[in-house]
């Protein structure tokens, strides 16, 4: 229920913002919604129960929290009350204009839209901690794409019959693709393997002809050669294929992934067009080497993912490792390339198992002598253009995306699975939810991209983090952003990008109660010459020097200092009209301790609550008569503690101890100082 309420709450806010209403109406709506949904009365109102000490910390608690910056708000109360549900703040007297409540907004510029298949092309989202924003992404495939098809062929000796078939595919394939594209181009490249041992034979008699076992005249082995750039001249394509010779190597796997990465990233060499559907058809009958395989040849330099063609030959084949699957996948997606694996023989399933790791890839099994090659290409292309799926690129740290595809048939699937059987008359929707959990992220990127696999258009999402309050901006309005401590504006040094504290201008001595006292009484930090008190679990620490608290002084009937004073350095400082160690006694009661001569406690003690007098004297100061009286009066005490304790004798000089009042309701001799706790406990027990 809470999640549903919050979703409704946030969605309504987004709607209000997009409808261009002012901040007052926005917060008024927040008030109404929170009242309707009962957020303010919830037992788990994290805003009010958090004791947030600043506006920024308040907003970081969740998207429902607001902070009141009104100067006279809850005068005398706890500053943490400034953080609450919007409706509660308004109910407590905070004006709508004084509430810090960054909105969650989704802004979609309608002007200068250049995308035709993927809309919107650009989105700007304002987020605050714990909030989420939603927008809909639409993908409408074009009816007839321009198509670039680049043949990348394994020309090892075992592929001899398949290469012969390529001589006749051009015109036939062009006619079949005319049903799907008005603009079709073909290109061609070949690969074998890295030209070092143990992948090829380095014997002098075989290094130039690896095919002697097949009684064939082979061209020298090579990592990858770009033979023909993409062209609409089908005859030129067929001539290039006709001139192609086979080659050879020793081990079973080939260097296909090396060649695929180069074909993907060497855009200008291959002739990939921005507006075209890019297809890379890989023909082979063997598996491919993977990253780290090249260590067998002593090659340890990782693949850098860049183009290294010189005179159309891959020149880093013998010095750079094969790419990893993840690296290859990234480069294929970055360059909008769909791959068709056309595989002959038992290795077909090896490539089929790779498909989940290479988005936008299809595997087809070719028959003997590649008799079904053209049909395989056409069917693979139809499948590719009928699938629409997306993925997030350029991920922003601390920001999370949840994407759900809404397919034309009404089904819902994860965005990475996408929709199948999509036609050019269909429109695929993607519900995109963007969430920012917290604000403690520095640096990094401020935009992400949602990229449909195989499409040449993307959606760029700009992320704006609302982590600070306007009242914290020196250029913004003034208000109470911080709890307890309000800093001198001279201390805050700001430039156009950031602010910092000038500590040198405010020495820490101004944060000491006395010269011999620790800074901020050891219970806070000195910032710009003022104490910012620690928040501790025992209770509240406050005061100019953090010298006060609400937990370390005596209690009376459950109230600190009886509710008639403040706790300072462990002692109750009583308000006017009250006295006693717990501030539990009215000052007027002292008249009951005055004798006929006008002396309080006969000049030998202090009157507490006007009832009892106790005298404590050093033995050498007593007359014999008084000493005898003290010994008699203290007989009961001596049975438990002895008559000598730290050189002091305590004696009662009145008869009112039997009323069993509070321990502090005694009259103490002024020169004695504080009475030891164990004596007070004894008197309480036996009074």
TORLO-922304 format. One record per residue (C-alpha): x, y, z. Coordinates in steps of 0.25 Angstrom, whole numbers, plus 5000, padded with zeros to 4 digits. Each point is the difference from the previous one (the first is absolute). Layout:
SITE      x      y      z
SITE      X      Y      Z
...
***
This chain:
SITE      x      y      z
SITE   5000   5000   5000
SITE   5011   5009   5004
SITE   5007   4998   4986
SITE   4987   5002   4993
SITE   4998   5013   5007
SITE   5014   5005   4998
SITE   4998   4997   4985
SITE   4987   5008   4999
SITE   5006   5011   5008
SITE   5013   5001   4991
SITE   4992   4998   4987
SITE   4990   5012   5004
SITE   5012   5009   5003
SITE   5006   4997   4987
SITE   4987   5003   4993
SITE   4999   5013   5007
SITE   5014   5004   4996
SITE   4998   4996   4986
SITE   4987   5008   4999
SITE   5009   5013   5004
SITE   4993   5003   5013
SITE   5007   5009   5010
SITE   5007   4994   5013
SITE   4989   5005   5009
SITE   4989   4991   4992
SITE   5010   4989   5000
SITE   5002   5000   5015
SITE   4985   5002   5002
SITE   4998   4987   4992
SITE   5011   4993   5008
SITE   4992   5004   5013
SITE   4987   4995   4994
SITE   5006   4987   4996
SITE   5007   4997   5013
SITE   4987   5003   5008
SITE   4992   4991   4991
SITE   5010   4989   5001
SITE   5003   5002   5015
SITE   5015   5001   4998
SITE   5001   5010   5011
SITE   4993   4991   5010
SITE   5008   4988   4997
SITE   5008   4993   5011
SITE   5012   4999   4991
SITE   5001   5015   4996
SITE   5015   5000   4998
SITE   5000   5015   4998
SITE   4995   5004   5014
SITE   5007   4988   5007
SITE   5014   5002   4994
SITE   5005   5012   5008
SITE   5006   5006   4987
SITE   5009   5011   5004
SITE   5000   5007   4986
SITE   4992   5002   4988
SITE   5009   4992   4991
SITE   4999   4988   5010
SITE   4985   5002   5001
SITE   4998   4999   4985
SITE   5009   4988   4999
SITE   4991   4992   5009
SITE   4990   4998   4989
SITE   4991   5007   4989
SITE   4989   5003   5010
SITE   5008   5008   5009
SITE   5000   5015   5000
SITE   5008   5011   5008
SITE   4994   5013   5006
SITE   5010   5012   4999
SITE   4990   5010   5006
SITE   5008   5008   5010
SITE   4989   5000   5011
SITE   4996   4986   4998
SITE   4998   4992   5013
SITE   5007   5010   5008
SITE   5007   4994   5012
SITE   4997   4986   4995
SITE   5009   4989   4995
SITE   5007   5004   4986
SITE   4997   4986   4995
SITE   4985   5003   5000
SITE   5004   5008   4987
SITE   5001   4986   4993
SITE   4986   4994   4998
SITE   4989   4996   4990
SITE   4996   5012   4992
SITE   4986   5000   5006
SITE   5005   4999   5014
SITE   5009   5012   4998
SITE   4989   5008   4994
SITE   4991   4996   5012
SITE   5011   5004   5010
SITE   5000   5014   4994
SITE   5011   5000   4989
SITE   4995   5008   4988
SITE   5001   4993   4986
SITE   5010   5009   4995
SITE   5009   4997   5011
SITE   5001   4985   4998
SITE   5012   4994   4993
SITE   4994   4989   4992
SITE   5008   4997   4987
SITE   4991   4994   4989
SITE   5002   4988   4992
SITE   4999   5004   4985
SITE   5001   4994   4986
SITE   5002   5010   4989
SITE   4999   4996   4986
SITE   5004   5011   4990
SITE   4991   5000   4988
SITE   5008   5008   4991
SITE   5012   4996   4992
SITE   4996   4985   5000
SITE   5008   4993   4989
SITE   4997   4986   5004
SITE   4990   4992   4991
SITE   5000   4986   5006
SITE   5003   5003   5014
SITE   4993   5011   5008
SITE   5002   5008   5008
SITE   5015   5002   4996
SITE   5003   5008   5013
SITE   4994   5000   5014
SITE   5004   5009   5012
SITE   4996   4994   5014
SITE   5001   5007   5013
SITE   5002   4990   5011
SITE   5001   5001   5015
SITE   5004   4989   5010
SITE   4991   4988   5001
SITE   4991   5005   4988
SITE   4997   4994   4987
SITE   4996   5006   4987
SITE   4993   4993   4988
SITE   4999   5003   4985
SITE   4996   4992   4988
SITE   5009   4997   4989
SITE   4994   4997   4986
SITE   5007   4992   4989
SITE   4994   5000   4986
SITE   5008   4991   4990
SITE   5001   5006   4986
SITE   4994   4992   4989
SITE   5012   4999   4990
SITE   5014   5003   5006
SITE   5012   5002   4992
SITE   5008   4987   5003
SITE   5015   4998   5000
SITE   5004   4985   5000
SITE   5015   4997   5002
SITE   5005   4986   4998
SITE   5011   4996   5010
SITE   5005   4986   4995
SITE   5009   4990   5006
SITE   5009   4996   4989
SITE   5007   4988   5006
SITE   5001   4988   4991
SITE   4988   4993   5005
SITE   4991   5011   4996
SITE   5004   4998   4985
SITE   4987   4996   4995
SITE   4992   5011   5007
SITE   5009   5010   4994
SITE   4997   4995   4986
SITE   4985   5002   5003
SITE   5002   5015   5003
SITE   5003   5002   4986
SITE   4986   4999   4996
SITE   4993   5006   5012
SITE   5000   5015   4997
SITE   4989   5002   4989
SITE   4991   4990   5006
SITE   5001   5005   5014
SITE   4998   5015   4995
SITE   4987   4996   4994
SITE   4995   4993   5012
SITE   5004   5012   5009
SITE   4992   5009   4991
SITE   4988   4996   5007
SITE   5005   5007   5013
SITE   5009   5011   4995
SITE   5001   5010   4989
SITE   5015   5002   5002
SITE   5009   4987   5002
SITE   5015   5000   5001
SITE   5010   4988   5001
SITE   5014   5000   5005
SITE   5010   4989   5002
SITE   5012   4996   5010
SITE   5008   4988   5003
SITE   5007   4994   5013
SITE   5007   4988   5004
SITE   5008   5001   5013
SITE   5012   5006   5007
SITE   5012   4998   4992
SITE   5009   4994   5011
SITE   5003   4987   5006
SITE   4992   4991   5004
SITE   4989   5006   4992
SITE   5007   4998   4986
SITE   5012   4992   4996
SITE   5013   5008   5000
SITE   5008   4990   4993
SITE   5007   5007   4988
SITE   4994   4990   4990
SITE   4986   5003   5005
SITE   5000   5014   5005
SITE   4995   5006   4986
SITE   4991   4988   4997
SITE   4992   4994   5011
SITE   4992   4991   4991
SITE   5010   4990   4995
SITE   4992   4989   5007
SITE   4988   5003   4991
SITE   5009   5001   4988
SITE   4995   5014   4998
SITE   5007   5013   4997
SITE   4996   5009   5012
SITE   5003   5014   5002
SITE   5008   5004   5013
SITE   4993   4999   5013
SITE   4995   5013   5006
SITE   4992   5006   5012
SITE   4990   5008   4992
SITE   5000   5007   4986
SITE   4989   5010   4996
SITE   4998   4996   4985
SITE   4989   5009   4995
SITE   4993   5012   5006
SITE   4984   5000   5000
SITE   4995   5002   4986
SITE   4987   5000   4992
SITE   5008   4994   4988
SITE   4997   4985   5001
SITE   5009   4997   4989
SITE   5012   5006   5007
SITE   4996   4992   5012
SITE   5000   4987   4992
SITE   5013   5003   4994
SITE   5007   5002   5014
SITE   4994   4987   5005
SITE   5005   4993   4987
SITE   5014   5005   5002
SITE   5000   4995   5015
SITE   5010   4988   5003
SITE   4999   4991   5012
SITE   5011   4999   5010
SITE   5002   4991   5012
SITE   5005   4998   5014
SITE   5003   4989   5010
SITE   4991   5001   5012
SITE   4985   4998   4999
SITE   4994   5014   5006
SITE   5002   5012   4991
SITE   5002   5015   5002
SITE   4986   5004   4997
SITE   4998   5009   5012
SITE   5012   5008   4997
SITE   4995   5002   4986
SITE   4986   5003   5004
SITE   5004   5011   5010
SITE   5009   5007   4989
SITE   4988   4999   4990
SITE   4991   5007   5010
SITE   5009   5011   5005
SITE   5007   5004   4986
SITE   4988   5007   4996
SITE   5006   5009   4989
SITE   5008   4988   4994
SITE   4988   4991   4999
SITE   4990   5011   4995
SITE   4989   4998   5011
SITE   4989   5011   4998
SITE   4994   5007   5012
SITE   4986   4998   4994
SITE   5001   4985   4996
SITE   4997   4987   5007
SITE   5014   4995   5002
SITE   5001   4984   4998
SITE   5013   4993   5003
SITE   4999   4986   4994
SITE   5011   4990   5006
SITE   5002   4988   4992
SITE   5008   4988   5006
SITE   5000   4986   5004
SITE   5008   5001   5012
SITE   5000   5007   5014
SITE   5008   5012   5003
SITE   5011   5003   5009
SITE   4997   5008   5013
SITE   5007   5010   5008
SITE   5012   4994   5007
SITE   5002   4989   4990
SITE   5011   5008   4994
SITE   5009   4999   5012
SITE   5004   4986   4994
SITE   5007   5009   4990
SITE   5006   5009   5010
SITE   4990   5011   4996
SITE   4996   5007   5013
SITE   4996   5014   4996
SITE   4985   5002   5002
SITE   4991   5003   4988
SITE   4998   5015   5000
SITE   4987   5000   4992
SITE   5005   5010   4989
SITE   5002   4999   4985
SITE   5014   4995   4996
SITE   4998   4999   4985
SITE   5012   5004   4991
SITE   4999   4998   4985
SITE   4987   4992   5004
SITE   5008   4990   5008
SITE   4999   4998   5015
SITE   5014   5004   5005
SITE   4998   4996   5015
SITE   4996   4986   4998
SITE   5014   4995   5005
SITE   5001   5010   5012
SITE   4987   5001   5006
SITE   4990   4990   5006
SITE   4987   4995   4995
SITE   4988   5009   5006
SITE   4992   4995   5011
SITE   4985   4997   4997
SITE   4996   5011   5009
SITE   5009   5010   4992
SITE   4995   4994   4987
SITE   4986   5002   5004
SITE   5002   5014   5004
SITE   5007   5004   4987
SITE   4989   4993   4992
SITE   4989   5008   5007
SITE   5007   5013   5000
SITE   5001   4999   4985
SITE   4986   4996   4998
SITE   5004   4986   4994
SITE   4992   4988   4999
SITE   5007   4987   4998
SITE   4996   4988   4992
SITE   5008   4987   5003
SITE   4999   4991   4988
SITE   5006   4987   5005
SITE   5002   4987   4993
SITE   5002   4987   5008
SITE   5000   4996   5015
SITE   5005   5013   5005
SITE   4987   5007   4997
SITE   4995   4997   5014
SITE   5013   5007   5006
SITE   4996   5013   4993
SITE   4985   4998   5004
SITE   5004   5000   5015
SITE   5007   5013   4998
SITE   4988   5008   4996
SITE   4995   5004   5014
SITE   5014   5006   5002
SITE   5000   5008   4987
SITE   4987   5008   4998
SITE   4994   5002   4986
SITE   5007   4987   4995
SITE   4994   4988   4993
SITE   5005   4987   4996
SITE   4996   4992   4988
SITE   5005   4986   4995
SITE   5005   5000   4986
SITE   4999   4987   4991
SITE   5010   4993   4993
SITE   5007   5010   4990
SITE   4992   5011   5006
SITE   4988   4997   4991
SITE   4990   5007   5009
SITE   5009   5012   5003
SITE   4991   5011   4993
SITE   4988   4994   5007
SITE   5007   5000   5013
SITE   5004   5015   4999
SITE   4986   5004   4996
SITE   4993   4992   5012
SITE   5010   5005   5010
SITE   4998   5015   4995
SITE   4985   4998   5001
SITE   5002   4995   5015
SITE   5009   5011   5003
SITE   4991   5011   4995
SITE   4988   4994   5007
SITE   5007   5000   5014
SITE   5000   5013   5008
SITE   5008   5000   5013
SITE   5008   5011   5008
SITE   5012   5001   5010
SITE   5005   5011   5008
SITE   5014   5006   4997
SITE   5009   5010   5007
SITE   4994   4997   5013
SITE   4999   5011   5010
SITE   5006   4996   5014
SITE   4989   5000   5011
SITE   4988   5000   4989
SITE   4993   4988   4997
SITE   4991   4996   4988
SITE   4989   4990   4999
SITE   4994   4999   4986
SITE   4988   4992   4996
SITE   4996   4997   4986
SITE   4985   5001   4996
SITE   4999   4992   4987
SITE   4990   5002   4989
SITE   4992   4988   5005
SITE   4999   5005   5014
SITE   5010   4992   5007
SITE   5010   5006   5009
SITE   5015   4995   5000
SITE   5013   5005   5006
SITE   5006   5011   4991
SITE   5012   4991   4997
SITE   4991   4989   4995
SITE   4992   5009   4992
SITE   4989   4997   4990
SITE   5000   4990   4988
SITE   4991   4999   4988
SITE   5000   5016   4998
SITE   4996   5005   4987
SITE   5003   5014   4993
SITE   4985   5003   5004
SITE   5002   4998   5015
SITE   5005   5009   5011
SITE   5007   4994   5012
SITE   4999   5007   5013
SITE   5011   5000   5011
SITE   4996   5004   5014
SITE   5013   5006   5006
SITE   5001   5002   5015
SITE   5012   5008   5005
SITE   5003   5000   5015
SITE   5011   5007   5008
SITE   5002   4994   5014
SITE   5009   5009   5006
SITE   5009   5013   4998
SITE   5014   4996   5005
SITE   5005   4998   4986
SITE   5011   5010   4995
SITE   5005   5001   4986
SITE   4996   4990   4989
SITE   4991   5002   4988
SITE   4987   5008   5000
SITE   4993   4993   4989
SITE   4997   4986   4995
SITE   4995   4995   4987
SITE   4989   4990   4997
SITE   5004   4993   4987
SITE   4991   4991   4992
SITE   5009   4988   4995
SITE   5003   5001   4985
SITE   4994   5014   4999
SITE   5008   5013   4996
SITE   4992   5009   5009
SITE   5001   5001   5016
SITE   4993   5007   5011
SITE   5009   5009   5008
SITE   4995   5002   5015
SITE   5006   5012   5008
SITE   5000   4998   5015
SITE   4999   5012   5009
SITE   5002   4996   5015
SITE   4992   5009   5010
SITE   5009   4997   5012
SITE   5001   5014   5006
SITE   4990   5010   5004
SITE   4998   5014   4995
SITE   5002   5006   5014
SITE   5014   4993   5000
SITE   5003   5008   4987
SITE   5007   5014   5003
SITE   4993   5005   4988
SITE   4986   4995   5004
SITE   4990   5005   5011
SITE   5004   5000   5014
SITE   4995   4990   5010
SITE   5003   4990   5011
SITE   5007   4989   4993
SITE   5008   4995   5011
SITE   4996   4995   5014
SITE   5005   5008   5012
SITE   5012   5006   4994
SITE   4998   5012   4990
SITE   5013   5003   4994
SITE   5006   5014   4997
SITE   4999   5003   4986
SITE   5014   5006   5000
SITE   5005   4986   5003
SITE   4994   4994   4987
SITE   5009   5003   4989
SITE   4993   4997   4986
SITE   5004   5000   4986
SITE   4991   4997   4988
SITE   5001   4985   5002
SITE   5001   4997   5014
SITE   5001   5005   5015
SITE   5010   4997   5011
SITE   5002   5005   5014
SITE   5011   5010   5004
SITE   5004   4994   5013
SITE   5012   5009   5002
SITE   4991   5012   5002
SITE   4993   4994   5012
SITE   5010   4994   5010
SITE   4995   4989   5009
SITE   5001   5008   5013
SITE   4987   5006   4997
SITE   4994   4986   5002
SITE   5005   4998   5014
SITE   4992   5003   5013
SITE   5012   5002   5008
SITE   5015   5000   4995
SITE   5003   4987   5007
SITE   4987   4994   4994
SITE   5001   4991   4988
SITE   4994   5006   4987
SITE   4985   4999   5000
SITE   5001   4993   5013
SITE   5005   4988   4993
SITE   4986   4997   4995
SITE   5000   5007   4986
SITE   5009   5006   4989
SITE   5004   5014   4998
SITE   4996   5006   4987
SITE   5002   5014   4996
SITE   5002   5004   5015
SITE   4987   4993   5004
SITE   4997   4987   5006
SITE   4992   4989   4992
SITE   4996   4990   5011
SITE   5001   4985   4998
SITE   4987   4992   5000
SITE   5001   4988   5009
SITE   4990   4989   5004
SITE   4999   5004   5015
SITE   4993   5013   4997
SITE   5002   5014   4994
SITE   5013   5009   5002
SITE   4998   5015   4998
SITE   5004   5013   5004
SITE   5010   5010   4995
SITE   5012   4991   5004
SITE   4992   4987   5000
SITE   5001   5001   5015
SITE   4985   4997   5002
SITE   4993   4987   4999
SITE   4987   4993   5003
SITE   5005   4987   5007
SITE   5012   5002   5010
SITE   4993   5007   5012
SITE   4992   4995   5011
SITE   4985   4997   4997
SITE   4988   5003   5009
SITE   4987   4992   4998
SITE   5005   4996   4987
SITE   5004   5014   4995
SITE   5014   5005   4998
SITE   5002   5011   5010
SITE   4986   4998   5004
SITE   4996   5008   4987
SITE   5004   5013   5007
SITE   5015   5002   4995
SITE   5010   4996   4990
SITE   5011   4990   5001
SITE   5014   5006   4998
SITE   5013   4993   5003
SITE   4992   4989   5008
SITE   4994   5010   5009
SITE   4986   5006   5000
SITE   4999   5015   4997
SITE   4987   5003   5006
SITE   4990   5010   4994
SITE   4996   5012   5008
SITE   4991   4997   5012
SITE   5006   4985   5002
SITE   5011   4994   5007
SITE   5006   4987   5005
SITE   5010   4990   4993
SITE   4988   4996   4991
SITE   4993   5014   5000
SITE   4989   4993   5007
SITE   4998   5010   5011
SITE   4993   5014   4999
SITE   5009   5011   5005
SITE   4989   5005   5009
SITE   5001   4988   5008
SITE   5013   5004   5006
SITE   4993   5009   5011
SITE   4997   4987   5007
SITE   5014   4998   5004
SITE   5002   5014   5006
SITE   5001   5000   5015
SITE   4996   5011   5010
SITE   5013   5008   4998
SITE   4997   5000   4984
SITE   5011   4990   4998
SITE   4998   4989   4989
SITE   5004   4987   5006
SITE   5006   5007   5012
SITE   5011   5005   4991
SITE   5005   4986   4999
SITE   4994   4994   4987
SITE   4991   5002   4988
SITE   4985   4999   5000
SITE   4995   4991   4990
SITE   4985   4999   4997
SITE   4998   5007   5014
SITE   4999   4988   5008
SITE   5013   4993   5005
SITE   5013   5005   5005
SITE   5012   4991   5001
SITE   5014   5005   5005
SITE   5013   4994   4996
SITE   5012   5005   5009
SITE   5015   4996   5000
SITE   5002   4994   5014
SITE   5011   5010   5004
SITE   4990   5012   4998
SITE   4990   4994   5010
SITE   4998   5003   5014
SITE   4999   4988   5009
SITE   4985   5002   5003
SITE   4997   5001   4985
SITE   5009   4988   4997
SITE   4993   4992   5011
SITE   4987   5003   4993
SITE   5005   4996   4987
SITE   5005   4987   5005
SITE   4986   4997   5006
SITE   4993   5004   4987
SITE   5009   4993   4991
SITE   4999   4987   5008
SITE   4992   4993   4989
SITE   5009   5004   4989
SITE   5012   4995   5007
SITE   4995   4986   5001
SITE   5000   5000   4985
SITE   5012   5009   4996
SITE   5008   5003   5012
SITE   5001   5014   5006
SITE   5012   5005   4992
SITE   4999   5001   4985
SITE   5010   5009   4993
SITE   5002   5008   5013
SITE   4985   5004   5000
SITE   4989   4998   5010
SITE   4985   5002   4996
SITE   4990   5003   5010
SITE   4985   5003   4999
SITE   4996   5012   5007
SITE   4985   4999   4998
SITE   4990   4990   5002
SITE   4993   5000   4986
SITE   5008   4988   4993
SITE   4989   4991   5003
SITE   4991   5006   4989
SITE   5008   4992   4989
SITE   5001   5011   4990
SITE   5010   5001   4989
SITE   5015   4998   5003
SITE   5003   5014   4996
SITE   4990   5006   5010
SITE   5011   5002   5011
SITE   5007   5012   5005
SITE   5015   4999   4997
SITE   5012   5007   5007
SITE   5005   5010   4990
SITE   5015   4997   5002
SITE   4998   4985   4998
SITE   4997   5001   4985
SITE   4993   4988   4993
SITE   4995   4989   5009
SITE   5005   4986   4996
SITE   4990   4992   4993
SITE   5001   4988   5009
SITE   4996   5009   5012
SITE   4988   5006   4993
SITE   4996   4986   4996
SITE   5001   4996   5015
SITE   4992   5012   5004
SITE   4989   4996   4990
SITE   4999   4986   5005
SITE   4999   5003   5015
SITE   4993   5014   5000
***
